[in-house]
Amino acid sequence: MCAEKAHRMLIAILLGFVMMFAGIQMIKLAFLLQLFIMIMLLIWAFTDFCPSLYALKKVLPPCYPDNKTNGKENN
């Protein structure tokens, strides 16, 4: 398992928790978790740095070790 794939699965799992918390009427917790996810994604979008992906890369190997653009060529 590589870091980027684990990161995508982690985001999907967290969004599943948001749905679960909303479904069992824990709206405040669902809102806070959704807000946390949104802030992390905005940080990633504006700075091209994701703290959770950085931490995952310390534990798991990167999927694309040589190229920063996720395996796509820069033209």
Secondary structure, 3 states (H helix, E strand, C coil): CCHHHHHHHHHHHHHHHHHHHHHCCCHHHHHHHHHHHHHHHHHHHHHCCCHHHHHHHHHCCCCCCCCCCCCCCCC
